[in-house]
Amino acid sequence: MSEHVPEPAPSRPAKQHFSRPARPRTVLLRGGEVHSPADPFATAMVVEGDRIAWVGEEGAADSFADGVDEVVRLDGALVTPAFTDAHVHTTATGLALTGLDLSGAATLPEALARIRAYADARPADRVLLGHGWDAAVWPEGRPPSRAELDEAAGGRPLYLTRVDVHSAVVTTALLDLVPGVRERTGFRADAPLTGDAHHAVRKAAYATLTPAQRTEAQTAALARAAALGIGTLHECAGPDISGEDDFTGLLALAREGAGPRVVGYWAEVVASAKDAQRIRELGAIGAAGDLFADGSLGSHTAHLHAPYADAAHTGVAHLDAEDVAAHVAACTEAGLQAGFHAIGDAALTSVVDGVRAAAERVGLGRIRAARHRVEHAEMLTERTIAGFAELALTASVQPAFDAAWGGEDGMYAARLGADRARTLNPYAALLKAGVPLALGSDSPVTPLDPWGTVRAAVFHRTRAHGISARAAFTAHTRGGWRAVGRDDAGVLVPGA
């Protein structure tokens, strides 16, 4: 007799458990003044997660009060969009906050005393990093000599950037860490280093930072930005400024934290689709920021049409119009934002002529849609302003530069003479021409200080160049988002 094997019962599908998405936390802010174009009389706002759900007046706020997780009573406080600082060097900012800061040194001896004290308090095997000296404001009228630095630092490697970060003084011990530096352009035996020599010593000095030191500096900078109401930073990095590890580490830190967002730019020339892809893989949204067309006025390296008033030369040109055209055309073809650092009138002419040449190659419409940008854009003329408007170039500017160095007796006048100095940073003319503005600090060149930046744009040292408080505030909030292609951010309206 055969054994009967029963057929298996039909299998039932396993019971599936679906987790309901967590409801975003909701907060009602009420009893204040909400700066919103959606309602000029708004006193209240509801936020769901990171999105604005409602903006309105106090009478309507009661209907939301029982359905939110938290009610914040503003007691008349003003609520605005967070600021966007459109030009920052985050690690260098953090190092200035936590390290040797010479910006307050009133004399050369005081600066040397600060160096001695800082060196004495640090481990003997650590490279010393500092920032902020400005010989133009010292009665001695000169930077420290190498011998003075060697003595103050106790024979240790020391790297000290000028306030504009475009030149540096260093000790002999640091020079000895950089083979061939004395043969590079920008090296002078007993003067601040510029150009290639400066880039080489900066790279060597920053290479000594441990990952923990970098993270500590970046964390300090992000915390300071958040405390000042800055919600987004445009990090202007590059191979001659910081380094890939520094850049990618910062972007990762910002993604993981609850502090300000960081939008990254990488300053390296693009010649091919492969170049563009590599820059994207770093996490950058553009091959822009401090891609140097020239240097700075304070260091006599901004590229001018006519010689400096206090030096018999016209500065340094790092890129010409053809270099600019090739970079912009390649970036536009690759769908990547391009940009340049350009301060002097000759450098700005090269940038405008180069972008215009790129437009002839790839089409004006594509150039305008890409929203390429120019950092600093200080020494503009009617012709270059018209070029910015025609090519839809964003001017990423730093009003605190004028506050620090403008005026009849300021550094600009010393470098250029009073007549040329009065033409610098023409914000009103840029807005009148329809040029988009994004405001920033270039920290640590000038400090993170968004309300100070707004004031500097309004109370320009050349009165005709000042803009309204509303225009300055918009350029320091929504303007920074528009500069990265986001027209829907930087404003308090439902859905933002």
C-alpha positions in Angstrom: 0.0 0.0 0.0 1.4 3.3 -1.0 1.9 6.0 1.5 -0.3 9.1 1.0 1.6 12.3 1.2 -0.8 15.3 1.6 -0.3 18.3 -0.6 1.1 21.3 1.1 -1.5 23.9 2.0 -1.3 27.0 -0.3 1.1 29.5 1.2 -0.1 32.8 2.3 1.8 35.9 1.6 3.8 37.1 4.6 2.0 39.9 6.4 3.7 43.1 5.5 4.1 46.0 7.9 4.3 49.4 6.5 5.7 52.2 8.7 3.9 55.4 8.3 6.3 58.2 7.4 7.1 60.3 10.4 5.1 63.5 10.4 7.4 66.6 10.2 7.6 68.6 13.4 5.4 71.7 13.2 6.1 75.0 14.8 3.9 78.1 15.0 5.8 81.4 15.5 3.5 84.2 16.5 3.4 87.7 17.9 6.3 89.1 15.9 7.0 90.8 12.6 7.5 88.3 9.7 9.4 89.8 6.8 7.4 88.2 3.9 6.4 89.4 0.5 3.3 87.1 0.8 1.8 89.3 3.5 3.4 92.7 4.4 1.5 92.7 7.7 2.4 89.1 8.7 3.0 88.5 12.4 2.9 84.7 12.4 4.2 81.7 10.5 3.9 77.9 10.6 6.9 75.8 9.7 6.5 72.1 8.9 9.9 70.4 9.1 12.1 72.6 6.8 9.2 74.0 4.8 7.0 77.1 5.4 3.4 76.1 5.5 1.6 79.3 6.2 2.3 83.1 6.8 -0.3 85.5 8.0 -1.7 87.8 10.7 -2.2 87.1 14.4 -6.0 86.7 14.2 -5.6 83.6 11.9 -2.8 82.1 14.0 -5.3 80.8 16.6 -6.6 78.2 14.2 -3.2 76.6 14.0 -2.3 76.7 17.7 -3.8 73.4 18.8 -2.5 71.4 15.9 1.2 72.2 16.1 3.9 70.6 18.1 5.3 73.9 19.5 4.2 77.5 19.7 7.0 80.1 19.9 5.9 83.5 21.1 8.1 86.1 19.5 7.3 89.1 21.7 7.6 91.5 18.8 10.8 90.0 17.4 11.6 90.3 13.7 11.7 87.1 11.7 13.6 87.2 8.4 15.1 84.7 5.9 18.5 83.5 7.0 21.4 85.3 5.4 23.5 83.7 2.6 27.2 84.6 2.7 28.2 84.2 -1.0 32.0 84.0 -0.5 33.6 82.3 2.4 36.8 80.3 3.1 35.4 78.2 6.0 38.5 76.4 7.3 40.6 79.6 7.1 37.7 81.4 8.9 37.8 78.8 11.7 41.6 78.9 12.0 41.3 82.7 12.4 38.6 82.2 15.1 40.6 79.6 17.0 44.2 80.5 16.1 46.6 83.5 15.8 44.6 86.6 14.8 46.7 89.7 14.0 43.8 91.8 12.7 43.7 93.8 15.9 47.5 94.5 16.1 48.0 98.2 15.9 51.8 98.2 15.4 54.5 95.9 14.2 55.9 95.3 17.7 52.5 94.3 18.9 52.1 91.8 16.1 55.5 90.3 16.9 54.6 90.1 20.6 51.4 88.2 19.7 53.4 85.8 17.5 55.8 85.1 20.4 53.0 84.5 22.9 51.1 82.2 20.4 54.3 80.2 19.6 55.1 79.8 23.3 51.7 78.3 24.0 51.8 75.7 21.1 53.6 72.3 20.8 57.1 72.7 19.5 56.4 70.4 16.5 53.4 72.3 15.2 53.4 74.6 12.2 52.1 78.0 13.3 49.2 79.5 11.2 47.9 83.1 11.5 46.1 85.7 9.6 45.1 89.4 9.5 48.2 91.6 9.5 48.0 94.8 7.6 51.2 96.9 7.4 49.1 99.7 5.8 47.7 100.6 9.2 50.9 100.2 11.2 53.0 103.4 11.9 56.1 101.4 10.8 54.5 101.1 7.3 56.1 97.7 6.6 55.5 94.0 7.2 57.8 92.0 9.6 61.1 90.9 8.1 61.9 87.3 7.9 64.6 87.7 10.6 62.0 89.2 12.9 59.6 86.4 12.2 62.3 83.7 12.8 63.0 85.2 16.2 59.4 85.7 17.2 58.5 82.1 16.2 61.5 80.6 17.8 62.8 79.2 14.6 59.6 77.3 13.8 57.6 77.1 10.6 55.2 80.1 10.5 52.6 81.1 7.8 50.9 84.5 8.2 48.5 85.8 5.6 47.9 89.5 5.0 44.4 90.7 5.7 43.4 90.2 2.0 44.9 86.6 1.9 46.7 87.4 -1.4 50.1 87.5 0.2 51.9 86.1 3.2 55.0 86.4 5.3 56.7 83.2 6.4 59.7 82.0 8.4 62.8 80.5 7.0 61.8 77.2 8.6 58.6 77.1 6.5 60.5 78.0 3.3 62.8 75.1 3.9 59.8 72.7 3.8 59.0 73.8 0.2 61.7 72.7 -2.2 62.2 75.2 -5.1 60.0 77.9 -3.6 62.8 80.5 -4.0 62.7 80.0 -7.8 58.9 80.4 -8.1 57.3 83.6 -9.3 56.2 85.8 -6.5 59.2 85.0 -4.3 61.3 87.9 -3.0 64.1 87.5 -0.5 62.6 89.6 2.3 59.1 90.6 1.3 55.7 89.1 1.4 55.2 86.1 -0.9 52.7 86.4 -3.8 51.6 84.3 -6.7 53.0 80.7 -7.2 55.4 81.1 -4.2 52.5 82.0 -1.9 50.4 79.1 -3.2 53.3 76.7 -2.6 53.9 77.7 1.0 50.2 77.8 1.8 49.8 74.3 0.5 52.7 73.1 2.6 51.4 74.9 5.7 47.9 73.6 5.4 49.1 70.1 4.7 50.4 69.9 8.3 46.8 70.2 9.6 45.4 67.0 10.9 41.9 66.0 10.0 40.9 66.7 13.6 42.3 70.2 13.4 40.5 70.9 10.1 37.2 69.7 11.5 37.7 71.7 14.6 38.2 74.9 12.5 35.3 74.1 10.2 33.0 73.5 13.2 34.0 76.8 14.8 33.3 78.7 11.6 29.9 77.0 11.0 28.9 77.7 14.6 29.8 81.4 14.3 27.9 81.6 11.1 24.8 80.1 12.7 25.0 82.4 15.7 25.0 85.4 13.3 21.9 84.2 11.4 23.8 82.9 8.3 21.9 79.9 7.0 24.0 79.2 3.9 27.7 79.6 3.0 29.2 79.6 -0.5 32.6 77.9 0.1 35.2 79.1 -2.4 37.8 76.4 -2.5 40.4 75.1 -5.0 43.7 73.5 -5.4 45.6 76.8 -4.7 43.5 77.6 -1.7 42.8 74.6 0.5 42.7 71.1 -1.0 40.3 68.3 -1.9 40.3 66.7 1.5 39.5 70.0 3.1 36.7 70.7 0.6 35.0 67.3 0.7 35.4 67.1 4.5 33.6 70.4 4.9 30.7 69.4 2.6 30.3 66.1 4.5 30.4 68.0 7.9 27.7 70.4 6.8 25.5 67.6 5.4 25.7 65.7 8.7 25.2 68.7 11.0 22.2 70.9 11.9 24.1 74.1 11.1 24.4 76.2 8.0 24.2 74.6 4.5 27.4 74.8 2.5 27.4 75.2 -1.3 30.7 74.4 -2.8 32.7 76.0 -5.6 36.0 74.6 -6.8 38.4 77.0 -8.6 40.0 74.9 -11.3 40.1 75.4 -15.1 37.7 73.2 -17.1 38.9 72.1 -20.5 36.8 69.0 -21.1 33.7 67.1 -20.0 36.0 64.9 -18.0 37.3 67.9 -16.0 33.7 69.0 -15.3 32.7 65.5 -14.1 35.7 65.4 -11.7 34.6 68.7 -10.2 31.1 67.5 -9.8 32.4 64.3 -8.1 34.1 66.5 -5.5 30.6 67.9 -4.7 31.0 71.3 -6.3 28.2 73.0 -8.2 30.6 75.1 -10.2 34.2 75.6 -11.4 34.1 79.1 -10.0 34.8 81.1 -6.8 38.5 82.0 -6.5 39.6 81.0 -10.0 42.1 83.9 -10.1 42.1 86.3 -13.0 44.2 88.6 -10.9 45.1 89.3 -7.2 44.2 92.1 -4.8 44.7 95.8 -4.5 46.3 95.6 -1.1 49.0 93.3 -2.3 49.5 95.3 -5.5 48.5 92.2 -7.5 45.1 93.2 -8.9 45.5 93.7 -12.7 45.0 97.3 -13.8 44.9 99.2 -17.1 47.2 101.9 -15.6 49.9 101.6 -13.0 49.3 101.8 -9.3 49.6 105.2 -7.7 52.2 103.9 -5.2 54.0 101.3 -7.4 55.4 101.4 -11.0 53.5 98.4 -12.4 50.0 97.3 -13.2 49.7 94.1 -11.1 49.4 90.5 -12.2 47.2 88.8 -14.8 46.7 85.1 -14.2 44.1 84.7 -17.0 43.5 86.4 -20.3 40.3 86.7 -22.3 41.0 83.5 -24.3 41.6 81.6 -21.1 38.3 82.9 -19.8 36.5 82.0 -23.0 37.7 78.5 -23.1 36.8 77.8 -19.5 33.3 79.4 -19.8 32.5 77.6 -23.0 33.6 74.2 -21.6 31.6 74.7 -18.4 28.5 75.9 -20.3 28.7 72.8 -22.6 29.0 70.6 -19.5 26.1 72.3 -17.6 28.5 73.6 -14.9 28.5 77.1 -13.5 31.7 79.0 -14.2 33.2 82.0 -12.4 36.3 84.0 -11.6 38.0 86.2 -9.0 38.5 89.6 -10.7 39.2 92.9 -9.0 41.2 95.2 -11.2 39.8 97.0 -14.2 42.0 95.1 -16.6 41.1 91.7 -15.1 37.4 92.6 -15.4 37.8 93.6 -19.0 39.4 90.2 -19.7 36.6 88.4 -18.0 33.8 90.3 -19.8 35.6 89.9 -23.2 36.2 86.3 -22.5 32.6 85.5 -21.5 31.4 87.4 -24.6 33.7 85.3 -26.8 32.3 82.2 -25.1 28.8 83.4 -26.0 29.8 83.6 -29.6 30.8 79.9 -29.4 28.0 78.3 -27.5 25.2 80.9 -27.8 24.2 83.9 -25.7 21.1 82.3 -24.4 23.0 79.4 -22.9 25.5 81.7 -21.3 22.8 83.8 -19.7 20.9 80.7 -18.4 24.1 79.4 -16.8 24.3 82.4 -14.4 28.1 82.5 -14.4 29.5 84.7 -11.6 32.4 87.0 -10.8 33.8 87.4 -7.3 34.6 90.9 -6.0 34.2 92.8 -9.3 35.5 96.0 -7.6 37.0 98.2 -10.4 34.2 98.2 -12.9 33.6 100.6 -15.7 30.5 101.6 -17.7 31.6 99.1 -20.3 32.1 96.2 -18.0 28.9 96.9 -16.1 27.0 96.7 -19.4 28.8 93.5 -20.2 27.7 92.0 -16.9 24.1 92.9 -17.7 24.3 91.6 -21.3 25.8 88.2 -20.2 23.7 87.8 -17.0 26.8 87.6 -14.8 26.2 87.6 -11.1 28.4 90.1 -9.2 29.4 88.4 -5.9 30.6 91.4 -3.9 31.8 92.2 -0.4 30.6 95.7 0.9 32.8 95.4 4.0 35.8 95.9 1.6 34.6 99.4 1.0 34.0 100.0 4.7 37.5 98.8 5.6 39.5 100.3 2.7 37.4 103.0 1.0 37.3 106.7 1.6 39.6 109.6 0.8 42.4 108.3 3.1 41.9 104.6 2.8 44.0 101.8 1.3 42.2 102.1 -2.1 43.1 105.8 -2.4 46.7 105.0 -1.5 46.9 102.3 -4.2 45.0 104.0 -6.9 44.8 107.7 -6.1 41.5 109.3 -5.0 39.9 109.6 -8.4 40.2 106.0 -9.3 39.4 104.9 -5.8 36.0 106.7 -5.9 34.9 104.4 -8.8 35.3 101.2 -6.8 32.4 98.9 -5.9 29.6 100.7 -7.8 26.6 98.8 -6.4 24.0 101.3 -7.4 25.1 101.3 -11.0 25.1 97.5 -11.0 21.5 97.3 -9.8 20.4 100.0 -12.2 21.9 98.0 -15.1 20.0 94.9 -13.9 23.0 93.0 -12.7 22.2 90.4 -10.0 24.0 91.0 -6.7 25.0 88.4 -4.1 26.6 89.8 -0.9 29.3 88.0 1.1 32.3 88.6 3.4 35.3 86.7 1.9 35.8 85.7 5.5 38.4 85.7 7.0 39.4 88.7 4.8 36.6 90.5 6.5 34.6 88.9 9.3 31.3 87.1 9.1 28.9 90.0 9.9 25.8 90.0 7.8 24.1 93.1 9.3 27.4 94.9 9.0 27.5 93.9 5.4 24.1 95.3 4.8 25.1 98.6 6.5 28.2 98.8 4.4 26.3 98.4 1.2 23.8 101.1 2.3 26.3 103.6 3.7 29.0 103.3 1.0 32.0 105.6 1.5 31.2 106.9 -2.0 27.6 107.9 -1.5 26.5 107.5 -5.1 27.4 103.8 -5.0 25.2 103.0 -2.0 22.0 101.0 -2.3 18.8 100.9 -0.3 18.5 98.7 2.8 15.8 96.6 1.1 18.1 96.0 -1.9 21.1 95.2 0.3 19.1 92.8 2.5 17.6 91.0 -0.6 21.1 90.7 -2.1 22.3 89.1 1.2 19.4 86.6 1.4 17.6 85.8 -1.8 20.5 87.0 -3.9 22.8 84.3 -2.7 20.2 81.6 -3.6 19.6 83.1 -7.0 23.4 83.0 -7.6 23.2 79.2 -7.3 20.2 78.9 -9.5 17.5 78.7 -6.8 14.8 81.4 -7.4 12.4 79.8 -4.8 14.6 80.1 -1.7 15.8 82.9 0.6 12.3 84.3 1.1 9.6 83.6 3.7 6.6 82.4 1.6 4.5 79.2 1.8 6.3 76.4 0.1 9.7 77.8 0.5 
